């Protein structure tokens, strides 16, 4: 019934986590990797478990790895049958962004690589929305679809992202008491542009905020989204899962 479109399950007890996910009616989990080590671990998990798919890329905080053999590594790993996207990639200026120019360069290069590989992108944006949007807009003509993960921008940011043919994932933050503004933005977005995520092991939804997250909790995100949209959870599950399958071709 449900798909968790963004979960880092390589940092968990995979067997137990996936069993609990199945029990919660989670059909698929997309696991984005962000550096050499996590890419290798994620692909091993995807090979072993039918319900797991992988996205591969270099997180902005690991941008330097891309310069040290990362590009060819992605090209080689993208041949794996369970790889469905390039990500997570993007910009993260939260901790000062001393390497802003390098981040922007590598983000741009990975977008272009995703296009060459005919794969969608999974975009991480933190305290860098305007710069990230500019890079995405500069590459609008080559984008093969994708999502802005854990979207937390304004309505006008969302409109620009939709103009690029990109979708959004929403996660546990949607349930936080202080996230009224985000809920208002998400309410304005077409349900056909939304997917569910947990960002496991981070950002657990209420009432588990502060605890280790896992894919089974995507159901709580779906419940909150259903409440925001005035819809039932079955319909939310159906449409968001359809969106994931369309973008990632699973």
C-alpha positions in Angstrom: 0.0 0.0 0.0 2.7 2.5 1.0 6.1 3.4 -0.5 8.9 5.1 1.5 10.6 7.2 -1.1 13.6 8.1 1.0 15.1 6.0 3.7 18.7 5.4 4.7 18.3 1.8 5.9 21.9 0.9 5.5 22.4 2.6 8.9 20.0 0.1 10.6 19.3 -3.6 11.4 18.0 -4.1 7.9 16.2 -7.4 8.3 14.2 -6.3 11.3 13.5 -2.9 9.9 12.1 -4.3 6.6 10.0 -6.9 8.4 8.3 -4.1 10.4 7.9 -2.1 7.2 6.1 -5.0 5.5 3.9 -5.5 8.6 2.9 -1.8 8.2 2.0 -2.4 4.5 5.0 -0.7 3.1 5.6 -2.3 -0.3 8.8 -0.6 -1.4 11.6 1.4 0.1 13.9 3.7 -2.0 17.3 4.0 -0.3 19.4 7.0 -1.4 23.1 6.8 -0.9 25.5 9.7 -0.5 29.2 8.5 -0.6 31.3 5.6 -1.7 30.7 3.5 1.4 26.9 4.0 1.6 26.5 3.4 -2.2 28.2 0.0 -1.8 26.2 -0.9 1.2 22.9 0.2 -0.3 23.5 -1.9 -3.5 24.2 -5.0 -1.4 20.9 -4.4 0.4 19.0 -3.8 -2.8 20.4 -7.0 -4.2 19.3 -9.0 -1.2 15.8 -7.6 -0.7 13.3 -7.3 -3.5 11.4 -4.4 -1.8 14.5 -2.2 -1.8 15.6 0.1 -4.6 18.7 2.3 -4.7 19.6 5.9 -5.7 23.2 6.7 -5.8 25.0 10.0 -5.7 27.3 12.3 -3.6 25.7 14.4 -0.9 26.9 18.0 -0.9 28.8 17.4 2.3 30.7 14.7 0.4 31.2 16.7 -2.7 35.0 16.2 -2.8 34.5 12.4 -3.2 33.0 13.1 -6.6 36.3 14.6 -7.7 38.2 11.6 -6.6 36.8 8.9 -8.9 33.2 9.5 -8.0 31.9 10.2 -11.4 33.2 7.0 -13.0 32.0 5.1 -9.9 28.5 6.4 -10.4 28.6 5.5 -14.1 29.7 1.9 -13.2 27.2 1.5 -10.3 24.3 2.9 -12.3 24.4 -0.2 -14.5 23.0 -2.1 -11.5 19.3 -3.2 -12.2 18.1 -1.9 -8.8 19.5 1.7 -9.3 16.5 4.0 -10.1 18.0 7.5 -9.6 20.9 9.7 -8.9 20.9 11.1 -5.4 20.9 12.4 -3.0 22.6 15.3 -4.5 22.2 19.1 -4.0 23.3 21.9 -1.8 23.7 22.2 2.0 24.9 25.5 3.4 23.6 24.9 6.9 27.0 24.6 8.6 28.5 27.7 7.0 29.0 26.4 3.5 32.7 27.1 3.3 32.8 25.0 0.1 29.7 26.6 -1.5 31.3 26.9 -5.0 32.5 23.2 -4.9 29.0 22.1 -3.9 27.4 24.0 -6.7 29.9 22.6 -9.2 29.4 19.0 -8.2 25.6 19.4 -8.0 25.6 20.8 -11.5 27.9 17.9 -12.7 25.7 15.2 -11.1 22.6 16.7 -12.7 24.2 16.4 -16.1 25.4 12.9 -15.4 21.9 11.9 -14.4 20.7 13.2 -17.7 23.3 11.2 -19.6 22.3 8.1 -17.7 18.6 8.9 -18.3 17.8 8.8 -14.5 15.8 11.1 -12.3 17.4 13.0 -9.5 16.9 13.1 -5.7 17.7 16.7 -4.5 18.8 17.7 -1.0 18.4 21.4 -0.3 19.2 23.0 3.1 19.6 26.7 3.6 20.4 27.0 -0.1 17.1 27.2 -1.9 17.8 30.1 -4.3 21.2 28.7 -5.4 19.8 25.2 -5.9 16.9 26.5 -7.9 19.2 28.5 -10.2 21.3 25.4 -10.9 18.1 23.3 -11.5 16.7 26.0 -13.8 20.0 26.2 -15.7 19.6 22.5 -16.4 15.9 22.5 -17.0 16.2 21.3 -20.6 18.0 18.1 -19.6 16.2 17.0 -16.5 14.7 13.5 -16.5 12.4 14.1 -13.6 13.0 13.6 -9.9 12.1 14.9 -6.5 13.1 17.6 -4.0 13.5 15.5 -0.8 12.1 16.7 2.5 10.7 19.8 0.9 10.6 22.7 3.3 10.4 25.8 1.0 7.8 28.5 0.3 4.9 28.3 -2.1 6.8 30.3 -4.8 9.7 27.8 -4.5 7.3 25.0 -5.0 5.8 26.6 -8.1 9.3 27.0 -9.6 10.1 23.4 -8.8 6.9 22.2 -10.4 7.7 24.2 -13.5 10.8 22.1 -13.8 8.7 18.9 -13.8 10.1 17.8 -10.4 8.0 16.4 -7.5 8.3 16.6 -3.7 8.7 14.2 -0.9 7.2 15.0 2.5 8.2 13.3 5.8 8.0 13.4 9.5 8.5 17.2 9.7 4.9 17.5 8.4 3.7 16.1 11.8 5.7 18.5 14.0 3.7 21.0 16.1 5.8 23.9 14.8 5.3 23.0 11.1 2.1 24.8 10.4 3.6 26.8 7.6 4.9 23.7 5.9 1.5 22.1 6.2 -0.1 25.2 4.6 2.4 25.0 1.7 1.8 21.2 1.2 -1.9 21.8 1.3 -1.5 24.0 -1.8 0.4 21.4 -3.8 -1.3 19.0 -6.2 -1.4 15.5 -4.6 0.0 14.2 -8.0 3.3 15.9 -7.2 3.8 14.4 -3.7 5.5 11.3 -2.3 5.9 10.0 1.2 9.2 9.6 2.9 10.7 9.0 6.4 14.4 10.0 5.9 15.2 7.1 8.1 17.0 7.1 10.6 16.3 10.9 11.0 13.2 13.1 11.5 10.9 10.7 13.1 7.2 11.8 13.0 5.1 12.6 16.1 4.7 10.8 18.5 8.2 9.4 18.0 10.1 12.7 17.4 13.6 12.4 18.7 13.8 8.7 18.3 15.3 6.6 15.6 13.1 6.6 12.5 12.3 3.7 10.2 10.1 3.0 7.1 7.1 1.7 9.0 6.6 5.3 10.2 5.7 6.4 6.7 2.2 5.5 7.6 2.1 8.3 10.1 3.2 10.7 7.4 0.4 9.4 5.2 -2.1 10.0 8.0 -1.0 13.6 8.4 -1.1 14.2 4.7 -4.6 12.7 4.5 -5.7 15.1 7.2 -4.1 18.1 5.4 -5.7 17.2 2.1 -9.1 16.2 3.6 -8.8 12.7 2.0 -8.6 9.2 3.3 -5.3 7.4 3.9 -6.1 4.7 1.3 -6.3 7.2 -1.5 -3.2 9.1 -0.3 -1.3 5.8 -0.3 -2.5 4.9 -3.8 -1.7 8.2 -5.4 1.7 8.8 -3.7 2.8 5.3 -4.5 1.7 5.8 -8.1 3.8 9.0 -8.2 6.9 7.1 -7.0 6.5 4.4 -9.5 6.1 6.9 -12.3 9.2 9.0 -11.4 11.5 6.1 -10.6 10.0 3.6 -13.1 9.5 0.7 -10.6 
